[in-house]
């Protein structure tokens, strides 16, 4: 159900759709529907969106918005990310309200995961 002025759909770039799809399916159990060779839609229980083929990727070093996931076990999430082919960009650090780390998925875009403890 869509709500007025709520974020309804997310899209981000990938240099390699096949690797990005495999990563997000493995780590977050996302399901995909392909629309040609340059776009795939994803869905899970919380949000829907798409991944599009691009030479550029989403990275906070260049001012991109940061999509942040929640984890109940930050260390375990870091291990799963690494084992699935993600690269830890910034290791676990504390901030007011919790801890988080940043990573890039195999297609090159940056994300973060946070936890309350």
Buried (B, 14 or more C-beta within 10 A) or exposed (E): EEEEEEEEEEEBBBBBBEBBBBBBBBBBEBEBEEEEEEBBBBEEEEEEBBBEBBEEBBBBEEEBEEBEBEBEEBEEBBEBBEEBBBEEBEEBEEEEEEBBBBBBBBBBBBBBBBBEE
